[in-house]
Amino acid sequence: MRYCVMSKSLPLVEVELACLRAGGRNISSRPRFGQVFCDLAPDQVERLSKEPGIAVKEIRGTSLSQVIALPEQEVAALGGGFNINDVFEGFRAAFVPPLTGDGLTVAVLDSGIRSTHEALAGKVILERNFSDSETAGDVFGHGTSVAYLIAGGLHGQASSGVAPGAALMNIKVLNDDGEGTDEMLINGIDAVCQLVEAAIRDGKAANHPDRPNVINISAGAADDGDPDNPVRVACRVAVLEHGLQIVAAAGNGGSRMSTVVVPATDPLVVAIGGLNSGTFTVWDQSSRGPTKEGLVKPDFVLYATELHMADRASDEAYVAKSGTSFSAPLASGIIGLIWELGRREFGPPWYVSWYDVENVAPAVCLKPAEAPRAKDNDYGYGTPGLSALVSGAQQPAADLGPVMGVGMMALMLGMVVSAVRG
């Protein structure tokens, strides 16, 4: 079986030597994360586990099990699904020039992207394949939809993603059956960290397309309650040492406790749960906390049901699907709009992340009146201001125009700026 042998206190070269002494095969190292991957027999695992300064973790599967696609006849009845463009276009258009999320680059760690799709043409600036599939393209039919919700289409079209001016990186970590492993996911995270390092060496600013800002992970594995889970360790290094923000789907485990999936369970990963689209109620199948470690999750909630999105079937295909897989990319796109607005107000060096928003979240996020005001295991902090206003959290959506949306986002921006400046 495949294992991740992690350094707890030893130099990585000593961990590699320990793996060799134990008879490990197919050894591959990820020095950035202090991890060595290798094939081990049960007796070899037992021997390595007794070595001081080493932790041995079995490689687990990562899947797209939280995806729920509507049957074709339901898609037709819905007229193509809930159009997320109806939520965000008015806010983008309230500024001159319109906000589009320009300067944001999202690395989509998923099943691949159909980069030739009409709504994604020219947006995918890099492709890497860490799955066991032959191509970086989207055969399974998931990554294309996630990419569309982040940056699909153009502002002013009848439908588009949240931040149509953003750039995308296709980092395929799940195969053509929608399955992967911890190792594939970690290899993808490592590649994104390398891209950040290369961009910094070349003097490229945070808003340069070649410098990724966000990793979107709309997949996961069951919560094991282990803070040393190899994927979680890799995520923390990416955040703390490379300035990346990681947005992940909370999962579709339903209303039972402790159903949030890894890596969304980690404190440094922004976990996004799901709302019923067009309402302000948590989707029944959206995963709930607390995590097995007792952390309150998700962090935020966004639309999750019957969303209109691009499909990998052809360059003109669209579909409606549900799942927190599709809530997460909305959050990835939103940060691009906030960041772009901030750069216009405060200059190009200005940068913001979901971690900054979280510092002021109770003041800028909305929940139904009956929900706890503090962060809770259904709504997290709630829905960020703009989306909550447009969805009609406090009053019917028909009474809420772009000006109110702009006002709420301006309040949100101002409080985030204050938090960033300390």
C-alpha positions as CSV (number, residue, x, y, z in Angstrom):
1,M,0.0,0.0,0.0
2,R,1.0,3.6,-0.5
3,Y,1.9,5.7,2.6
4,C,3.0,9.2,3.5
5,V,6.0,9.2,5.8
6,M,6.2,12.5,7.5
7,S,9.0,14.2,9.4
8,K,8.0,15.3,12.9
9,S,11.5,16.4,13.9
10,L,14.1,14.8,11.5
11,P,15.7,16.3,8.4
12,L,13.9,15.0,5.4
13,V,17.0,13.2,4.1
14,E,16.9,11.0,7.3
15,V,13.2,10.2,6.7
16,E,14.1,9.1,3.1
17,L,16.9,6.9,4.4
18,A,14.6,5.4,7.0
19,C,12.2,4.5,4.2
20,L,15.0,2.9,2.2
21,R,16.1,0.9,5.2
22,A,12.6,-0.3,5.8
23,G,12.4,-1.5,2.2
24,G,10.1,1.2,0.9
25,R,9.6,1.2,-2.9
26,N,8.6,3.9,-5.4
27,I,9.8,6.6,-3.1
28,S,8.9,10.2,-3.9
29,S,9.6,13.2,-1.7
30,R,7.9,16.5,-1.2
31,P,10.5,18.5,0.8
32,R,8.2,21.6,1.0
33,F,5.8,19.7,3.2
34,G,8.3,17.4,5.0
35,Q,6.7,14.3,3.3
36,V,8.0,11.2,1.7
37,F,5.6,8.9,-0.3
38,C,6.4,5.2,-0.8
39,D,4.9,1.7,-1.0
40,L,5.2,-0.3,2.2
41,A,4.2,-3.7,3.4
42,P,2.5,-4.0,6.8
43,D,5.7,-5.2,8.6
44,Q,7.6,-2.2,7.1
45,V,4.9,0.2,8.3
46,E,5.2,-1.2,11.8
47,R,9.0,-0.9,11.7
48,L,8.9,2.7,10.4
49,S,6.2,3.7,12.9
50,K,8.6,2.9,15.7
51,E,11.3,5.3,14.4
52,P,11.5,8.5,16.5
53,G,10.7,11.7,14.8
54,I,8.5,10.0,12.1
55,A,4.8,9.7,11.5
56,V,3.4,7.2,9.0
57,K,0.0,8.0,7.4
58,E,-1.9,5.7,5.0
59,I,-2.7,7.5,1.7
60,R,-6.5,7.9,1.5
61,G,-8.7,8.5,-1.5
62,T,-10.1,11.9,-2.5
63,S,-13.3,12.0,-4.4
64,L,-16.1,14.1,-6.0
65,S,-18.7,12.2,-4.0
66,Q,-20.4,15.5,-3.0
67,V,-21.4,16.2,-6.6
68,I,-25.1,15.9,-7.4
69,A,-26.1,16.5,-11.0
70,L,-29.8,17.1,-11.9
71,P,-31.3,14.7,-14.4
72,E,-31.5,16.1,-17.9
73,Q,-35.3,16.5,-17.8
74,E,-35.0,18.6,-14.6
75,V,-32.4,20.8,-16.2
76,A,-34.8,21.5,-19.1
77,A,-37.7,22.3,-16.7
78,L,-35.5,24.7,-14.9
79,G,-34.7,26.6,-18.0
80,G,-31.0,25.9,-17.5
81,G,-30.8,26.3,-13.7
82,F,-30.3,29.2,-11.3
83,N,-28.2,31.8,-13.1
84,I,-25.5,33.1,-10.7
85,N,-25.0,36.1,-13.0
86,D,-28.3,37.5,-11.9
87,V,-26.8,37.8,-8.4
88,F,-23.5,39.5,-9.3
89,E,-23.9,41.4,-12.5
90,G,-25.6,44.4,-10.9
91,F,-22.8,44.8,-8.4
92,R,-20.1,44.5,-11.0
93,A,-21.9,47.0,-13.2
94,A,-22.2,49.6,-10.5
95,F,-18.6,50.6,-11.0
96,V,-16.9,52.2,-13.9
97,P,-15.3,50.3,-15.5
98,P,-17.2,47.3,-14.2
99,L,-15.6,45.0,-11.8
100,T,-14.6,41.7,-13.3
101,G,-12.1,40.1,-10.9
102,D,-9.2,41.2,-13.0
103,G,-5.9,40.3,-11.3
104,L,-7.2,37.2,-9.6
105,T,-5.7,33.8,-10.6
106,V,-7.4,30.7,-9.2
107,A,-5.8,27.3,-9.4
108,V,-8.6,24.8,-9.9
109,L,-7.5,21.5,-8.3
110,D,-10.1,19.2,-9.8
111,S,-11.0,16.7,-12.6
112,G,-9.5,18.9,-15.3
113,I,-11.1,21.7,-17.4
114,R,-12.5,21.7,-20.9
115,S,-10.4,24.8,-21.8
116,T,-12.0,25.1,-25.3
117,H,-15.5,25.6,-23.9
118,E,-16.9,28.9,-25.3
119,A,-17.3,30.3,-21.8
120,L,-13.7,29.5,-20.8
121,A,-11.8,30.2,-24.1
122,G,-8.6,32.1,-23.3
123,K,-9.1,32.0,-19.5
124,V,-7.0,28.8,-18.7
125,I,-3.5,30.0,-18.8
126,L,-1.7,26.8,-17.5
127,E,-2.5,23.1,-17.4
128,R,-0.8,20.4,-15.3
129,N,-1.9,16.8,-14.8
130,F,-1.1,15.0,-11.5
131,S,-3.9,12.4,-11.9
132,D,-3.4,8.9,-13.4
133,S,-5.4,10.0,-16.5
134,E,-3.7,10.6,-19.8
135,T,-5.0,14.1,-20.4
136,A,-5.5,17.2,-18.3
137,G,-9.0,17.6,-19.9
138,D,-12.2,17.1,-18.1
139,V,-13.6,13.7,-18.9
140,F,-15.5,13.2,-15.7
141,G,-17.5,16.5,-15.9
142,H,-16.8,18.5,-12.8
143,G,-13.8,20.8,-13.1
144,T,-15.2,22.6,-16.1
145,S,-18.3,23.5,-14.1
146,V,-16.2,24.7,-11.2
147,A,-14.1,26.8,-13.5
148,Y,-17.1,28.4,-15.1
149,L,-18.6,29.5,-11.8
150,I,-15.3,31.3,-10.9
151,A,-14.6,33.0,-14.2
152,G,-16.8,31.8,-17.0
153,G,-18.2,34.1,-19.7
154,L,-17.9,37.8,-20.0
155,H,-19.4,40.7,-18.0
156,G,-22.6,41.9,-19.8
157,Q,-23.5,38.5,-21.2
158,A,-26.7,36.8,-20.2
159,S,-24.8,34.4,-18.0
160,S,-21.3,34.3,-16.5
161,G,-19.4,33.3,-13.5
162,V,-18.7,35.5,-10.5
163,A,-15.4,37.0,-11.7
164,P,-15.3,36.7,-15.5
165,G,-12.0,38.7,-15.7
166,A,-10.1,36.2,-13.5
167,A,-7.5,33.8,-14.9
168,L,-7.6,30.1,-14.3
169,M,-5.0,27.3,-13.8
170,N,-6.1,23.8,-14.6
171,I,-4.4,21.6,-12.0
172,K,-5.8,18.1,-12.6
173,V,-5.6,16.0,-9.4
174,L,-8.7,13.7,-10.0
175,N,-8.9,11.1,-12.7
176,D,-11.5,10.5,-15.3
177,D,-13.7,8.7,-12.8
178,G,-13.6,11.7,-10.4
179,E,-11.2,9.8,-8.0
180,G,-7.8,10.7,-6.7
181,T,-5.5,10.3,-3.7
182,D,-4.0,12.4,-1.1
183,E,-0.7,12.2,-3.0
184,M,-2.2,13.5,-6.2
185,L,-3.8,16.4,-4.3
186,I,-0.6,17.2,-2.5
187,N,1.4,17.1,-5.7
188,G,-1.1,19.7,-7.1
189,I,-0.7,21.9,-4.1
190,D,3.1,21.7,-4.4
191,A,2.9,22.7,-8.0
192,V,0.9,25.8,-7.2
193,C,3.4,26.7,-4.5
194,Q,6.2,26.4,-7.0
195,L,4.3,28.7,-9.4
196,V,4.1,31.3,-6.6
197,E,7.8,31.1,-5.9
198,A,8.7,31.4,-9.6
199,A,6.4,34.5,-10.0
200,I,8.0,36.1,-7.0
201,R,11.5,35.4,-8.3
202,D,10.5,37.0,-11.6
203,G,9.3,40.1,-9.8
204,K,5.6,39.5,-10.7
205,A,3.1,41.4,-8.5
206,A,0.3,39.6,-6.7
207,N,-2.2,40.6,-9.4
208,H,-0.1,39.2,-12.3
209,P,-1.9,36.3,-14.0
210,D,1.1,34.0,-13.6
211,R,1.0,34.3,-9.8
212,P,-1.8,32.2,-8.4
213,N,-3.7,33.7,-5.4
214,V,-6.3,31.1,-4.6
215,I,-6.5,27.3,-4.7
216,N,-10.1,26.0,-5.1
217,I,-10.7,22.4,-3.9
218,S,-14.2,21.1,-4.6
219,A,-13.5,17.6,-3.4
220,G,-12.6,15.9,-0.2
221,A,-12.4,12.9,2.1
222,A,-14.1,12.0,5.3
223,D,-12.9,13.9,8.4
224,D,-10.3,11.8,10.3
225,G,-9.8,14.3,13.1
226,D,-6.1,14.3,12.4
227,P,-4.4,17.7,12.4
228,D,-1.3,15.9,10.8
229,N,-3.4,14.7,7.9
230,P,-0.9,15.0,5.0
231,V,-3.3,17.1,2.9
232,R,-4.0,19.5,5.8
233,V,-0.3,19.9,6.4
234,A,0.3,20.8,2.7
235,C,-2.6,23.3,2.8
236,R,-1.2,25.0,5.9
237,V,2.2,25.4,4.3
238,A,0.6,26.8,1.2
239,V,-1.2,29.4,3.2
240,L,1.4,30.3,5.8
241,E,4.6,30.2,3.7
242,H,3.3,31.0,0.2
243,G,0.5,33.5,0.8
244,L,-2.1,31.4,-0.9
245,Q,-5.7,31.2,0.3
246,I,-7.4,27.8,0.0
247,V,-11.2,27.6,-0.5
248,A,-12.8,24.2,-0.2
249,A,-16.2,22.6,-0.4
250,A,-17.6,21.7,3.0
251,G,-19.2,18.5,1.5
252,N,-22.6,17.1,1.0
253,G,-22.9,15.0,4.1
254,G,-26.2,16.4,5.3
255,S,-27.3,17.8,8.6
256,R,-25.5,15.3,10.8
257,M,-22.6,16.5,12.9
258,S,-19.0,16.2,11.8
259,T,-19.7,15.7,8.1
260,V,-17.4,18.4,6.8
261,V,-14.8,16.9,4.7
262,V,-11.0,17.2,4.6
263,P,-9.4,19.6,3.7
264,A,-12.3,22.0,4.6
265,T,-11.9,20.8,8.2
266,D,-8.6,22.6,8.7
267,P,-8.7,26.0,10.5
268,L,-6.6,27.6,7.6
269,V,-8.9,26.3,4.8
270,V,-12.0,28.4,4.1
271,A,-14.9,25.9,4.2
272,I,-17.9,26.8,2.1
273,G,-21.3,25.3,2.8
274,G,-24.4,25.5,0.7
275,L,-27.6,27.5,0.5
276,N,-30.8,26.7,-1.4
277,S,-30.4,29.0,-4.4
278,G,-32.6,32.1,-4.3
279,T,-33.4,31.7,-0.6
280,F,-31.6,32.1,2.6
281,T,-31.9,28.6,4.0
282,V,-29.1,26.0,4.4
283,W,-29.4,23.2,1.8
284,D,-30.4,20.0,3.5
285,Q,-27.3,18.1,2.2
286,S,-24.8,20.8,3.1
287,S,-22.3,19.3,5.6
288,R,-22.3,20.5,9.1
289,G,-19.8,20.8,11.9
290,P,-18.4,20.6,14.4
291,T,-15.3,18.8,13.1
292,K,-14.0,15.8,14.9
293,E,-11.6,18.2,16.6
294,G,-14.4,20.4,17.8
295,L,-13.9,23.3,15.3
296,V,-17.0,25.2,14.1
297,K,-17.4,24.7,10.4
298,P,-18.3,25.7,7.7
299,D,-16.9,29.2,7.6
300,F,-19.4,30.7,5.1
301,V,-22.3,29.6,3.0
302,L,-23.2,30.4,-0.6
303,Y,-25.6,29.1,-3.3
304,A,-25.5,25.4,-3.9
305,T,-28.6,24.2,-5.7
306,E,-29.6,23.9,-9.3
307,L,-26.9,26.3,-10.5
308,H,-26.4,27.0,-14.2
309,M,-22.9,26.1,-15.4
310,A,-20.8,25.0,-18.3
311,D,-20.6,21.3,-19.0
312,R,-17.7,19.3,-20.4
313,A,-19.9,17.5,-23.0
314,S,-19.1,20.0,-25.7
315,D,-17.9,23.6,-26.2
316,E,-21.4,24.9,-26.1
317,A,-22.9,22.6,-23.4
318,Y,-24.4,23.8,-20.2
319,V,-26.0,21.9,-17.3
320,A,-27.6,22.5,-13.9
321,K,-26.1,20.9,-10.8
322,S,-26.2,21.0,-7.1
323,G,-23.6,20.6,-4.4
324,T,-21.2,22.5,-2.1
325,S,-18.7,21.7,-4.9
326,F,-20.3,24.6,-6.6
327,S,-20.6,26.9,-3.6
328,A,-16.8,27.0,-3.1
329,P,-16.0,28.5,-6.6
330,L,-18.4,31.3,-5.9
331,A,-16.3,32.2,-2.9
332,S,-13.1,32.0,-5.0
333,G,-14.6,34.5,-7.5
334,I,-16.0,36.9,-4.9
335,I,-12.6,37.6,-3.4
336,G,-11.5,38.8,-6.8
337,L,-14.2,41.4,-6.9
338,I,-13.4,42.6,-3.4
339,W,-9.7,42.7,-4.1
340,E,-10.1,44.5,-7.4
341,L,-12.3,47.2,-5.8
342,G,-9.7,47.6,-3.0
343,R,-6.9,48.1,-5.5
344,R,-8.8,50.8,-7.2
345,E,-9.4,52.6,-3.9
346,F,-6.0,52.0,-2.2
347,G,-3.5,51.2,-5.0
348,P,-2.2,48.1,-6.7
349,P,-0.2,46.7,-3.7
350,W,-3.4,46.4,-1.7
351,Y,-4.4,42.7,-1.2
352,V,-7.2,41.0,0.7
353,S,-8.1,37.4,1.4
354,W,-11.0,35.4,2.9
355,Y,-8.8,35.3,6.1
356,D,-9.1,39.1,6.3
357,V,-12.8,38.9,5.7
358,E,-13.2,36.4,8.5
359,N,-11.7,38.9,11.0
360,V,-14.8,41.1,10.5
361,A,-17.2,38.4,9.4
362,P,-19.8,38.9,12.1
363,A,-20.3,42.5,11.1
364,V,-20.4,42.0,7.3
365,C,-22.2,38.6,6.9
366,L,-25.9,38.0,7.2
367,K,-28.0,35.1,8.5
368,P,-31.7,34.6,9.1
369,A,-33.1,36.1,12.3
370,E,-33.5,32.7,13.9
371,A,-29.8,31.7,13.4
372,P,-27.2,32.3,16.1
373,R,-25.4,35.6,15.6
374,A,-22.1,33.9,16.4
375,K,-20.4,31.5,14.0
376,D,-22.4,28.3,14.0
377,N,-22.2,24.8,12.5
378,D,-25.0,25.4,9.9
379,Y,-24.3,28.8,8.4
380,G,-20.8,29.5,9.7
381,Y,-20.5,33.3,9.8
382,G,-23.3,33.4,7.2
383,T,-23.3,34.8,3.7
384,P,-21.0,37.7,2.7
385,G,-23.0,41.0,2.4
386,L,-23.6,41.3,-1.3
387,S,-24.9,37.8,-1.8
388,A,-27.1,37.9,1.3
389,L,-28.6,41.2,0.2
390,V,-29.4,40.0,-3.3
391,S,-30.8,36.7,-2.1
392,G,-33.3,38.6,0.1
393,A,-32.0,37.5,3.6
394,Q,-33.7,40.5,5.3
395,Q,-36.4,41.4,2.8
396,P,-37.7,40.4,-0.6
397,A,-35.1,40.4,-3.4
398,A,-37.3,42.6,-5.5
399,D,-36.8,45.5,-3.1
400,L,-33.0,45.3,-3.3
401,G,-31.3,47.2,-6.0
402,P,-27.6,47.4,-7.0
403,V,-27.1,50.5,-4.8
404,M,-27.9,48.6,-1.7
405,G,-25.6,45.8,-2.8
406,V,-22.8,48.3,-3.5
407,G,-23.4,49.9,-0.1
408,M,-23.1,46.6,1.8
409,M,-20.0,45.7,-0.1
410,A,-18.5,49.1,0.5
411,L,-19.1,48.6,4.2
412,M,-17.6,45.2,4.0
413,L,-14.6,46.5,2.1
414,G,-14.1,49.4,4.6
415,M,-14.1,47.0,7.6
416,V,-11.8,44.6,5.9
417,V,-9.4,47.5,5.1
418,S,-9.4,48.5,8.8
419,A,-8.7,44.9,9.8
420,V,-5.8,44.6,7.3
421,R,-4.3,47.9,8.5
422,G,-4.7,46.9,12.1
